[in-house]
Amino acid sequence: PLFRSNWSAWSSCDGSCGSNGLGYETRLRSVLIDAENGGRPCLDLEQKRACLSSCEWDLGAWSECQPINSSMTCGDGRRSRSVSCLVDGQIASDSRCLPVGDKPGEA
């Protein structure tokens, strides 16, 4: 009989740029039938493997120059852009990218 579930999918890498990207991925499985009558409990319910996480600031394109007020010419206006932290190609919390360097300006 099957006493343990199949393995879950691997988690995302928990490494951060401050640790040179080194981290771990984890996968789990659970006990389906508990041990009885003095049987041994199921072991091997968690596996970890080393991984590298890549982090970078993704800089959007600058917007067109926007006047600060309606009477101003655009020479003294503002431009903006989006700046996102990417960890392994996925948008993540800015704090994960801070070891790469300060967040670049958005305006």
C-alpha positions in Angstrom: 0.0 0.0 0.0 1.0 3.6 -0.5 1.8 5.2 2.9 3.1 8.6 1.6 1.8 11.0 -1.0 3.6 11.9 -4.2 6.1 14.7 -4.0 4.8 18.3 -4.3 6.3 20.5 -7.0 9.6 22.2 -6.1 9.2 25.6 -4.4 10.8 28.7 -5.9 14.4 29.4 -4.9 14.6 31.2 -1.6 18.0 32.7 -2.3 18.5 36.4 -2.4 21.0 38.6 -4.2 22.8 39.4 -0.9 23.8 35.7 -0.6 25.1 35.6 -4.2 21.8 34.1 -5.1 22.5 30.8 -3.3 19.4 29.3 -1.7 17.3 26.2 -1.6 14.2 24.8 -3.2 12.0 22.5 -1.2 9.4 19.9 -1.9 7.2 18.0 0.5 5.0 14.9 0.8 2.6 13.9 3.5 1.8 10.7 5.4 -1.3 9.0 4.0 -1.6 6.2 6.5 -0.1 6.5 10.0 2.0 3.7 11.4 0.2 1.3 13.7 1.0 -1.5 16.1 4.6 -0.4 16.7 5.4 0.4 13.1 8.0 3.0 12.3 6.7 6.5 11.3 7.3 7.5 7.7 10.5 9.4 7.1 11.7 11.3 4.1 8.8 13.8 4.0 10.9 16.8 2.8 13.7 17.3 0.3 15.9 20.3 -0.4 18.2 21.1 -3.2 20.6 24.0 -3.7 19.6 26.6 -6.3 20.8 30.0 -7.6 18.4 32.9 -7.7 19.0 35.7 -10.2 17.9 39.2 -9.2 17.9 42.4 -11.2 16.1 45.7 -11.4 13.9 45.9 -14.5 13.7 49.4 -15.8 10.8 50.5 -17.9 11.1 53.0 -20.7 10.9 56.7 -19.7 7.6 58.4 -20.4 7.3 61.5 -22.6 8.1 64.7 -20.8 5.1 66.0 -18.9 4.8 69.7 -17.9 4.6 70.2 -14.1 1.9 72.8 -14.6 -0.2 73.9 -17.6 1.7 77.1 -18.3 5.2 75.4 -18.3 7.0 74.2 -21.4 8.3 70.7 -21.2 11.9 71.6 -20.8 11.4 71.8 -17.1 8.8 69.0 -16.9 9.0 65.4 -15.5 9.4 62.0 -16.9 8.7 58.7 -15.2 9.3 55.0 -15.6 8.4 51.8 -13.8 11.1 50.0 -11.8 10.5 46.5 -10.6 12.5 43.9 -8.8 12.8 40.6 -10.9 13.8 37.4 -9.2 14.2 34.6 -11.6 12.2 36.6 -14.1 9.2 37.1 -11.7 8.2 40.4 -10.1 9.1 40.3 -6.4 9.4 42.5 -3.4 11.9 45.4 -3.9 13.7 44.2 -0.7 14.9 41.0 -2.6 16.8 43.2 -5.1 18.3 45.8 -2.7 21.6 43.8 -2.3 22.1 44.4 -6.1 22.0 48.1 -5.4 19.6 50.9 -4.4 16.4 51.1 -6.4 16.9 53.2 -9.5 14.9 56.4 -9.8 11.4 56.3 -11.1 11.1 60.1 -11.8 
